């Protein structure tokens, strides 16, 4: 399904980074090793590479990764791209200074918990997690994201499913999103910014 969604030459979510990442990227120390989870067409990984980080990006859709490579070349940056299934990704222990997971709500609760555990494992102690997504109220807006309520985030759920983190910011809010045709309009959002306990 995702490979078909990314088949067009147009960038489904645009070529500029998510507003969340633009606002929070300064928390990542200069020259960090960063993992972008389910990076799609590369708008976020390319942005972080442009800030001087050493970025690894994975996505399961070959069409998306091809477009991400094209975007990186156009911007003159280097990203280590992988076509990889999130369910079988090798979450190498303590390999990254930061992990960014932006709008990755395409997996159900059981798979999500495995992904969250992988993220925790692959972060170094003190490493930062930037997680951004939708709350259940997003179903009322229909301006992007999954249609399954169990895939959406609440503050209590993120606290429970992401133990071992010291939370810097956890906030549910509403804002207008203009990130390509895939994410456009008033949206119910949630941010989780936290550091892996050392």
C-alpha positions as CSV (number, residue, x, y, z in Angstrom):
1,X,0.0,0.0,0.0
2,X,2.7,2.5,1.0
3,X,4.8,1.8,-2.1
4,X,1.7,2.6,-4.2
5,X,1.1,5.8,-2.3
6,X,4.6,7.0,-3.0
7,X,4.5,6.0,-6.7
8,X,3.8,9.6,-8.0
9,X,6.7,11.9,-8.8
10,X,5.1,14.4,-6.4
11,X,6.1,14.3,-2.7
12,X,3.0,13.2,-0.7
13,X,4.1,15.0,2.4
14,X,6.1,17.8,0.7
15,X,9.9,18.3,0.8
16,X,10.2,20.5,3.8
17,X,10.6,19.0,7.3
18,X,7.8,18.5,9.7
19,X,7.1,21.7,11.7
20,X,7.7,19.6,14.9
21,X,11.2,18.6,13.8
22,X,12.1,22.1,12.7
23,X,11.1,23.4,16.2
24,X,12.8,20.6,18.2
25,X,16.0,19.8,16.1
26,X,18.1,22.2,18.2
27,X,17.9,19.7,21.1
28,X,20.0,17.3,19.1
29,X,23.7,17.9,19.8
30,X,25.8,19.0,16.8
31,X,27.2,16.2,14.7
32,X,25.0,13.5,16.2
33,X,24.3,10.1,14.8
34,X,20.6,10.1,14.2
35,X,18.1,7.4,13.1
36,X,15.0,8.4,11.2
37,X,12.3,5.8,11.7
38,X,9.9,5.2,8.7
39,X,11.3,8.2,7.0
40,X,9.1,8.1,3.9
41,X,10.3,10.4,1.1
42,X,13.2,11.9,3.1
43,X,12.0,15.4,4.0
44,X,13.0,15.0,7.6
45,X,16.3,13.0,7.2
46,X,17.5,15.4,4.5
47,X,16.8,18.3,6.8
48,X,18.8,16.9,9.7
49,X,21.7,16.0,7.3
50,X,21.7,19.6,6.2
51,X,22.2,20.6,9.8
52,X,25.4,18.5,9.9
53,X,24.2,15.3,11.5
54,X,25.2,11.8,10.5
55,X,21.8,10.4,9.5
56,X,20.5,6.9,8.9
57,X,17.0,6.6,7.5
58,X,14.8,3.6,7.0
59,X,11.5,3.0,5.3
60,X,9.7,0.0,3.9
61,X,8.6,1.5,0.6
62,X,11.2,1.4,-2.2
63,X,9.4,4.2,-4.1
64,X,9.7,6.4,-1.0
65,X,13.4,5.7,-0.5
66,X,14.1,6.4,-4.2
67,X,12.5,9.8,-3.8
68,X,14.4,10.4,-0.6
69,X,17.7,9.7,-2.4
70,X,16.7,12.1,-5.1
71,X,15.9,14.8,-2.6
72,X,19.2,14.3,-0.7
73,X,21.1,14.6,-4.0
74,X,19.2,17.8,-4.9
75,X,20.0,19.3,-1.5
76,X,23.6,18.2,-1.6
77,X,23.6,16.1,1.6
78,X,24.4,12.6,2.4
79,X,22.0,10.2,4.2
80,X,22.4,6.5,4.7
81,X,19.1,5.2,3.3
82,X,17.8,1.7,3.8
83,X,14.7,0.0,2.4
84,X,13.7,-2.0,5.5
85,X,10.7,-3.3,7.2
86,X,10.2,-1.6,10.6
87,X,9.2,-5.0,12.1
88,X,12.5,-6.6,11.2
89,X,14.8,-3.6,11.6
90,X,18.0,-4.4,13.6
91,X,17.8,-2.0,16.5
92,X,21.5,-2.1,17.2
93,X,22.1,-1.4,20.9
94,X,23.2,2.1,21.9
95,X,24.1,3.1,18.3
96,X,22.5,6.5,18.0
97,X,22.6,9.8,19.8
98,X,19.1,10.7,18.7
99,X,16.0,9.0,17.1
100,X,13.3,10.8,15.3
101,X,10.0,9.1,14.7
102,X,7.5,11.3,13.0
103,X,4.0,10.2,12.0
104,X,4.8,6.4,12.2
105,X,1.3,5.4,13.3
106,X,0.7,2.7,10.7
107,X,1.3,-0.2,13.1
108,X,-1.1,-1.6,15.8
109,X,-0.4,-1.6,19.5
110,X,1.6,-4.9,19.7
111,X,3.9,-3.9,16.9
112,X,4.2,-0.3,18.2
113,X,5.4,-1.6,21.6
114,X,8.1,-3.6,19.8
115,X,9.1,-0.5,17.8
116,X,9.2,1.6,21.0
117,X,11.4,-1.0,22.7
118,X,13.7,-1.1,19.7
119,X,14.0,2.7,19.8
120,X,14.9,2.6,23.5
121,X,17.5,-0.1,22.9
122,X,19.2,1.7,19.9
123,X,19.6,5.0,21.8
124,X,22.7,5.7,23.8
125,X,22.2,6.7,27.4
126,X,21.2,10.3,27.4
127,X,20.2,10.1,23.8
128,X,17.1,12.0,22.7
129,X,13.9,10.7,21.2
130,X,11.7,13.1,19.1
131,X,8.3,11.4,18.6
132,X,5.5,13.2,16.9
133,X,2.0,12.0,15.9
134,X,-1.7,12.2,16.2
135,X,-4.1,11.8,19.1
136,X,-7.5,10.1,18.9
137,X,-9.2,13.4,18.2
138,X,-7.5,13.4,14.8
139,X,-10.3,11.0,13.7
140,X,-12.7,14.0,13.9
141,X,-10.5,16.0,11.6
142,X,-9.6,13.4,9.0
143,X,-6.7,15.6,7.8
144,X,-4.1,12.8,7.8
145,X,-3.0,9.8,9.8
146,X,-4.5,6.4,10.5
147,X,-8.2,5.6,10.7
148,X,-7.7,3.1,13.5
149,X,-8.0,4.7,17.0
150,X,-5.8,2.1,18.5
151,X,-2.9,3.4,16.5
152,X,-3.2,6.9,17.9
153,X,-1.3,8.3,20.9
154,X,-2.4,9.7,24.2
155,X,-0.2,11.2,26.9
156,X,-0.9,8.4,29.4
157,X,-0.2,5.7,26.8
158,X,3.1,7.2,25.8
159,X,4.2,7.5,29.4
160,X,3.3,3.8,29.9
161,X,4.8,2.5,26.7
162,X,8.0,4.4,26.8
163,X,9.5,3.6,30.2
164,X,13.2,4.4,30.8
165,X,12.9,7.9,29.5
166,X,13.2,11.3,31.2
167,X,10.6,13.4,29.6
168,X,11.5,16.9,28.5
169,X,8.2,17.6,26.8
170,X,4.9,15.7,26.4
171,X,2.1,17.7,25.0
172,X,-1.2,17.1,23.1
173,X,-2.4,20.1,21.2
174,X,-4.2,21.2,18.0
175,X,-2.6,23.1,15.1
176,X,-3.0,23.7,11.4
177,X,-0.6,21.4,9.4
178,X,0.5,22.1,5.9
179,X,2.8,19.3,4.9
180,X,1.9,18.2,1.5
181,X,-1.4,16.7,0.5
182,X,-0.9,13.8,3.0
183,X,-1.0,16.1,6.0
184,X,-3.1,19.2,5.5
185,X,-5.5,21.1,7.7
186,X,-6.4,21.4,11.3
187,X,-5.0,18.5,13.3
188,X,-4.9,16.9,16.7
189,X,-1.2,16.4,17.5
190,X,1.0,15.1,20.2
191,X,4.8,15.5,20.9
192,X,7.0,13.3,23.1
193,X,10.5,14.6,23.6
194,X,12.6,12.7,26.1
195,X,16.0,11.4,26.9
196,X,17.0,7.8,27.6
197,X,17.8,7.4,31.2
198,X,21.5,6.7,31.8
